[in-house]
Amino acid sequence: MNSRRGLATSLLFVCKSCGCSSSSMTSYRSQIGYDINTKLVYGMRCIGKGKCAARTLCAVMNLPPPHAKFERLNSSLCRALSYTCSKSMLKAHEGAVSRNDNSRDITVALDGTWQKRGHTSINGVITATSLDTGKVIDFECLFKYCFTCKNKSNDCKDCRKNYEGYSGGMESEGAIRMFQSSVSKRNVRYAKYLGDGDSKGFLKISESKVYEEELVVEKLEGIGHVQKRMGTILRNLRNKFKSTKLSDGKKISGRGRLTDAQILLIQKYYGLAIRRNTSNSVDEMSKSIWGIYFHKLSTDAKPHHGLLWDLPR
């Protein structure tokens, strides 16, 4: 080994016969550094880890320690990824417009994710996905805390903190920010909004009138969210009457009653009843949904299969 730059090593080869020598690096070099060092930083950031984790990994794998300028490589990668991300989303916007008969009023699905569960996370990301192409067309990162400000006594020139409030409100705040900037940044309007069934984002968008009187944003309901709502209602109903004896003298829960397994089954049938009748009338969908109830009510002595549709086993 002749020299080392992080994981990139210069190997010196010497001929025993003539004494001629030649050196070669174990990695290609780009504008920002050696490829192996850049990929190490990129890989660690992809799994949410940093320099300390990289040191541990290299030690366990019996590899040289990571490059001393780990953070500088991280910053270079961040700029490159931001540029690529912007170009990709701009292309995705045009693809969504093309799929929408060249109309710039497109339909989006919004969803939020947090660094940890329990609505105590200090970071959150809200993404907008085109309902026509399935590609991400916009996102908003929200931070309640800035580590740079914490470690510096003077004013932070690049403060990351951009949100005040509780973590659960990040989704609605991110949604309104994306809608407000859709015309200026992307030259499109998000005409239809598909979000969580209990999302407060749509309410905030409606109240703010982001597109004034020119366009009223329409809310779409995802079948999956409606399906989950049925399960939630049944579980709440069971908890409400868990100590009450019903007309047959038995409690609502227990063997052969409204168990978790039965709730999941009803929830599944409910979703199927909606999906199988999306192209039919509301009456047909209603009959299929009521068929689930009568199927569960049916006995050998008193069969109720008049509205029964093809239920999977």
C-alpha positions in Angstrom: 0.0 0.0 0.0 1.4 3.3 -1.1 -1.1 5.8 0.2 -4.8 6.0 1.2 -7.7 8.5 0.9 -10.5 7.1 3.0 -11.5 3.7 1.5 -9.6 4.5 -1.7 -6.1 3.0 -1.5 -3.1 3.4 -3.8 -1.3 0.1 -4.4 2.3 0.0 -5.4 3.5 -2.8 -7.6 7.3 -3.5 -7.9 8.8 -6.0 -10.3 11.3 -8.2 -8.5 13.3 -8.8 -11.7 13.9 -5.3 -13.0 12.7 -3.1 -10.1 10.2 -1.2 -12.2 7.2 0.1 -10.2 3.7 1.1 -10.9 0.9 2.4 -8.7 -2.9 2.2 -9.1 -5.8 3.4 -7.1 -8.5 1.0 -6.1 -11.3 3.4 -7.0 -12.0 5.9 -9.8 -11.9 9.6 -9.0 -14.6 12.0 -9.9 -14.9 15.8 -9.4 -16.0 15.5 -5.8 -13.7 12.7 -4.7 -13.0 9.0 -5.1 -16.0 6.9 -6.1 -15.8 4.5 -3.2 -15.8 7.3 -0.6 -18.8 9.0 -2.2 -20.7 5.7 -2.4 -20.0 5.0 1.3 -21.5 8.4 2.2 -24.4 7.9 -0.1 -25.1 4.4 1.2 -25.0 5.5 4.9 -27.3 8.5 4.2 -29.8 6.2 2.4 -30.3 4.2 5.6 -30.3 7.3 7.8 -26.8 6.9 9.2 -23.8 9.2 9.4 -20.1 9.2 10.0 -20.1 7.4 13.3 -22.0 4.5 11.8 -19.7 4.5 8.9 -16.7 4.2 11.2 -18.3 1.2 13.0 -19.1 -0.5 9.7 -15.6 -0.1 8.4 -14.1 -1.4 11.7 -16.3 -4.5 11.7 -15.5 -5.2 8.1 -11.8 -4.7 8.7 -11.7 -1.8 6.3 -9.8 1.6 6.5 -11.8 4.3 8.3 -14.0 6.6 6.2 -12.7 9.8 4.7 -12.0 12.6 7.1 -14.1 15.0 5.0 -17.2 12.9 5.3 -19.5 15.9 5.8 -18.1 17.7 2.8 -18.9 14.7 0.6 -22.3 14.7 2.2 -22.9 18.3 1.2 -21.8 17.7 -2.4 -24.1 14.7 -2.6 -27.0 16.7 -1.2 -26.6 19.4 -3.8 -26.4 16.8 -6.6 -29.4 14.9 -5.4 -31.5 18.1 -5.0 -30.7 19.1 -8.6 -31.6 15.6 -9.9 -34.7 15.5 -7.8 -36.0 18.8 -9.1 -35.4 17.8 -12.7 -37.1 14.4 -12.1 -40.2 16.0 -10.5 -40.4 18.6 -13.3 -40.4 15.8 -15.8 -43.0 13.9 -13.8 -45.3 17.0 -13.8 -45.2 17.2 -17.6 -45.9 13.5 -17.7 -49.0 14.0 -15.5 -50.1 16.9 -17.7 -49.7 14.8 -20.8 -51.7 11.9 -19.3 -54.4 14.4 -18.3 -55.2 15.5 -21.9 -52.6 18.3 -21.5 -54.7 20.0 -18.8 -52.6 21.6 -16.1 -55.3 20.9 -13.5 -54.0 17.5 -12.3 -55.0 15.1 -9.5 -52.6 14.3 -6.7 -52.4 11.9 -3.7 -50.8 13.3 -0.6 -49.3 11.4 2.3 -47.0 12.2 5.2 -44.3 10.3 7.0 -42.3 11.0 10.1 -38.9 10.1 11.5 -40.5 8.2 14.3 -44.0 7.2 15.3 -46.2 8.7 18.0 -46.5 12.3 16.8 -43.3 13.3 18.7 -41.0 13.4 15.7 -39.1 16.6 15.0 -38.9 15.9 11.3 -41.6 15.1 8.7 -41.9 14.7 5.0 -45.1 15.2 2.9 -45.1 13.9 -0.7 -47.5 14.5 -3.6 -47.9 11.7 -6.1 -49.6 12.0 -9.4 -52.7 9.8 -9.5 -52.3 9.3 -13.2 -48.6 8.3 -13.4 -47.9 7.2 -9.8 -44.7 9.3 -9.7 -43.7 11.8 -7.0 -44.2 15.3 -8.3 -43.7 17.4 -5.2 -42.6 17.1 -1.6 -42.2 19.3 1.5 -39.7 18.7 4.4 -40.6 20.2 7.7 -38.2 20.6 10.7 -39.1 21.6 14.2 -35.4 21.7 15.2 -32.1 22.8 13.8 -29.0 21.0 15.0 -26.7 23.7 13.6 -28.4 26.4 15.7 -28.0 24.2 18.8 -24.2 23.9 18.4 -23.6 27.5 17.5 -23.9 30.5 19.8 -24.2 33.0 16.9 -27.0 33.3 14.4 -27.3 30.3 12.0 -27.0 31.3 8.4 -28.6 28.1 7.1 -31.2 27.3 9.8 -33.2 24.2 8.9 -36.1 24.9 11.3 -39.2 25.8 9.2 -42.2 24.7 11.3 -43.8 25.6 14.6 -46.5 23.4 16.1 -47.2 19.8 17.0 -45.9 17.0 14.8 -49.3 15.7 13.8 -50.0 19.0 12.1 -47.0 18.6 9.7 -49.1 16.8 7.1 -51.7 19.5 6.7 -49.1 22.3 6.8 -47.0 20.5 4.1 -50.1 20.0 2.0 -51.0 23.7 2.0 -47.5 24.8 1.2 -47.4 22.5 -1.8 -50.7 23.7 -3.1 -49.7 27.4 -2.6 -46.5 27.0 -4.6 -47.8 24.6 -7.3 -48.4 27.4 -9.9 -45.3 29.4 -9.2 -42.9 26.4 -9.0 -44.6 23.8 -11.3 -47.1 25.8 -13.4 -49.8 23.4 -12.5 -52.8 23.3 -10.2 -53.8 20.4 -8.0 -57.5 20.2 -8.8 -58.3 17.0 -7.0 -56.9 15.8 -3.7 -56.6 12.3 -2.5 -55.5 12.0 1.1 -56.1 10.1 4.3 -59.7 9.6 5.4 -59.1 11.6 8.6 -56.7 14.1 7.0 -57.0 17.7 8.1 -55.1 18.8 5.0 -58.1 19.2 2.8 -59.9 21.3 5.3 -57.0 23.7 5.6 -56.7 23.8 1.8 -60.5 24.6 1.4 -60.4 27.3 4.0 -57.4 29.0 2.5 -58.8 29.0 -1.0 -55.3 28.5 -2.6 -56.6 29.1 -6.1 -59.1 31.8 -5.0 -62.4 31.5 -6.9 -60.9 30.2 -10.1 -60.8 26.6 -8.9 -62.3 24.8 -6.0 -60.2 21.8 -5.0 -62.2 18.5 -5.0 -61.5 15.9 -2.4 -61.3 12.2 -3.4 -61.8 9.3 -1.0 -59.4 6.3 -1.3 -61.2 2.9 -1.0 -58.5 1.7 1.3 -59.1 4.5 3.8 -62.9 4.0 3.7 -62.3 0.3 4.2 -60.1 0.9 7.3 -62.8 3.3 8.6 -65.2 0.4 8.8 -62.8 -1.6 10.9 -62.3 1.4 13.3 -66.1 1.8 13.7 -66.6 -1.9 14.5 -63.8 -1.9 17.0 -65.2 1.2 18.7 -68.6 -0.4 18.8 -67.2 -3.5 20.4 -65.4 -1.5 23.0 -68.5 0.5 23.8 -70.7 -2.5 24.4 -68.0 -4.9 25.8 -69.7 -5.1 29.2 -73.2 -5.1 27.9 -75.2 -8.3 27.3 -77.1 -8.3 24.0 -80.7 -9.6 23.4 -79.5 -13.2 23.2 -77.9 -12.9 26.7 -74.3 -13.0 25.4 -71.7 -10.3 25.1 -70.6 -8.7 21.8 -67.1 -10.2 21.8 -65.9 -13.7 22.3 -65.9 -16.9 20.3 -68.3 -16.8 17.4 -68.9 -13.1 18.0 -67.4 -9.8 16.9 -63.7 -10.9 17.2 -60.7 -9.2 15.6 -60.7 -11.8 12.9 -64.4 -11.2 12.1 -63.8 -7.4 12.0 -60.9 -7.8 9.5 -63.1 -10.1 7.4 -66.0 -7.7 7.3 -63.5 -4.9 6.6 -62.1 -6.9 3.7 -65.6 -7.7 2.3 -66.6 -4.1 2.6 -63.6 -3.0 0.5 -64.3 -5.6 -2.1 -68.0 -4.6 -2.4 -66.9 -1.1 -3.2 -64.2 -2.0 -5.6 -66.3 -4.5 -7.6 -69.1 -1.9 -8.1 -67.1 1.2 -9.0 -68.5 1.0 -12.6 -72.1 0.1 -11.4 -74.8 2.2 -9.8 -74.8 3.3 -6.2 -77.8 1.0 -5.6 -75.8 -2.0 -6.8 -72.9 -1.0 -4.5 -75.4 -0.6 -1.6 -76.8 -4.0 -2.2 -73.4 -5.6 -2.2 -72.5 -3.9 1.1 -75.8 -4.9 2.8 -75.1 -8.5 1.5 -72.2 -8.7 3.9 -74.5 -7.9 6.8 -77.2 -10.4 5.8 -74.5 -13.0 5.2 -73.3 -12.7 8.8 -76.9 -12.6 10.0 -77.8 -15.8 8.1 -78.3 -19.2 9.8 -79.4 -22.6 8.6 -82.7 -22.0 10.3 -83.1 -18.5 9.0 -81.1 -18.0 5.8 -80.7 -14.5 4.5 -78.9 -14.8 1.1 -81.1 -12.5 -1.0 -78.4 -9.9 -1.5 -75.4 -12.1 -1.2 -72.7 -11.6 -3.7 -69.7 -13.8 -4.5 -67.7 -13.6 -1.2 -64.2 -15.0 -1.2 -63.4 -17.6 1.4 
